[in-house]
Structure formats: structure tokens, C-alpha cells
């Protein structure tokens, strides 16, 4: 009797299909919508420049507000001295 249960492929097929449907439902639930619509046709010409591409600063250390203005920075140094 136990051998018949183990050989029954229908049971395992049902479990496998149930798990697959669960996974696909979860994948559909948490799917991220594309940020930009995909274009079927390739756009001609060069791509437009954004401000960040034009600046091309890369990774720059954060400066305090005082250090961004050299005149004010020197004024504070002379005031402290």
C-alpha cells in the first residue's frame, strides 16, 4: 500500500504545479514596473546630455557650508585668530 502512494506520480505533479503557480503569483505580485517605457525602434542620433553627465564630477567629498565659500571661510579664520 505504501509503495502505491510513493509511485503515484499524480500527487507529486499536483504538488509541483501548485508550488510553481504559487511562485509565479508571487513573482507577478512583486514585479517592478519599468521606469522608462521601452522603445521598439532605436532612436537616431546622439543621446541628450544631462547636467550630471555634463559636469562629470564623479564621487566628490561633501563640503560644509562654510568651506563652499572661500571668502567667508577666510573671514571666519581671521575672526577666530
N, C-alpha and C positions, 0 to 999 in steps of 0.2 A: 504493500500500500504506500509506503514512503517513497519507494523507487518511482512509482507512478507520478507522485507530486513533483519530484525532482526533475523528471524527464519532460514534464509538461512545459512546452515552450511558450504556450499562450499566456501563462501567468507572467513570465519574465518579460515577454513582449509588451504586455499591458503596463507593467511597472516602468519599463524603459520608455515607452511612448508618453506615459504620464509625467515622468521626470523631464523629458525633452520639451513637452508642452509647457511645463512649469518654468523651465529655463528661458524658453522663447518669450513667454509672457513677462518675465522679469526683465529680459533684455529690452523688450518693447517699452516697458514702463519707465526704465531709467535711460532710455536713448536720449542723447543730447541733440537738439535741433541744430542744424548748421548755422553758423554765424552769418555767413555771406551766401547768397544763392549761387549755385554752381551754374556756370555758363556752358552751353553746349558748343558754342562757337568760340574759337580763340580770337582774342581782341588784337587788332593790328596796332603796330607802333610800340613806342616805349611806354613803360608804366609811369604813372604820375609820381612825383616826389612828395613825401610828407615832410613835415617840419623835423621830425626825428631823424629821418634818413638824410635830410639836407644838413642838419647840424653835425651828425656822425660823431657824437661825443663819447659813445661807449659807456663804460662804468666810471662815474665821476664821484668822488667823495662828497658827502654832504657838508656844506659850509654853514656856519651860524650866520645869523642876520648881520652881525657886526662885521664879520670878515668879508661879506659880499661888497661892502662899500669901503674902499681903501682910505678915503678922506676921513670918514667917521672913525675908522679903526685907529688912524694916527691921532686924531683929536682925543680919543679916549686914552691912548697911551700917554700923551702929553699931560692930560688931566690927572692921571694916576701918579705921574713922576713928580 
